[in-house]
Amino acid sequence: MQGLECTNKTKEDMKRQWITIMALGIGIWGISGCTNHPSESETFAIVNVEEKEQVFDLQTLSPDAHTVVLETTDSSLVAFTNRIYADNDYYLIGSNQAIFFFDKKGRFHHAIQRRGEGPEEYLTIADFAVDKSNKQIWIWDMRKSRLTCYDYKGAFLREIKIGFWCTNLQWLDASHILLYSGNQITPEVNACKFSVVNLQTGEVERHFYPIAPNKAEFLHLMGGSHLSQTGGETFFAENFNDTIYRISATECVPAYYLDFGNAKIPVSLLAGRYKDIMDFHQKVTVGNYAFGISSLYALPDKIWLAYLDHGTDKYLCLDRETKTSTPFSKLTDTSLFQEGAFDISEYEISFYADEGQLFMLASNALYLEHQDKLKDEALKKVVGSLQIDSNPVLRVYQGEKDEL
């Protein structure tokens, strides 16, 4: 690849060329073992992130937003949600211990709770994927290092032993599941971020996107939604990386680069050597940086991102058509509340996406403290019977529906 040339390029052209070199150096990887295959023909969008944040009105996402009050029983208490899926009949809400099925009115139906040491059980649910066509659920048990498949009723169907560290998974198609290992190398087994499991053979078909040796020494983080799918496209992002990638069973290529301007982390910091994640964190927090993307949720026309900026939890709504972004740490919903802007950290607001829908969960304090501002009188009455530790209220924003 040729270096940068001092020609009459515009400032934007120069920036794009430099970002292209950086993105190619970081993340275009093919399927031949862990060999990189850079391709300068790949195009991606540069999205400038404004320093001035706004109060985001969730009502602008969808005119069809509605609220689902999840039933609270001794058997249906939801905590530490990691994913939400929606099919024709149910909302499937996963925690690290169980997967709960609620109907579209919020009534609890049943849960898959097979936690234990037995051969047909799991110790923990790090992540899970849903095969809606066959009504099956694939659970990634990080402690047992295996994929376990159940039907919707919780009956054990099969398992696939993996044998190396992974944190997240993504359903790709009827034959493949993608596993994400972060920066954790399993010696003599796997040295790549991604592995593709063939569900027909029950074998790992390939590994790709090599893990940088220096990052394998310290950059290990848990949590966050790193993979999200919409309309047949799968997107990927990870901590301390400002690029969103399109990913398939064969490659990972840049799709959007978030330009945080003066707040972006210098490449020299990421290329350094550190004793552990705390050593790195101590050095990186000295600067006034935006810490890349901690979670992403893909919608047909938008990508929803979470990131840490100058020590503040923020979200960013990226418009895929205009390639513009709206950063915010406070939000409102003028279709739900008469007034008010609410802090996402104070009310523990989190988002999830599936089937062209964006789901919002928040502490019940959001509704209890602002009950008098709710527009829906029926919802006011329901909120009046909520407890702070009741199941959270699910807010659903229906966008364009993805094809199954």
Order of alpha helices (4+ residues) and beta strands (2+ residues): alpha-beta-beta-beta-beta-beta-beta-beta-beta-beta-beta-beta-beta-beta-beta-beta-alpha-beta-beta-beta-beta-alpha-alpha-beta-beta-beta-beta-beta-beta-beta-beta-alpha-alpha-beta
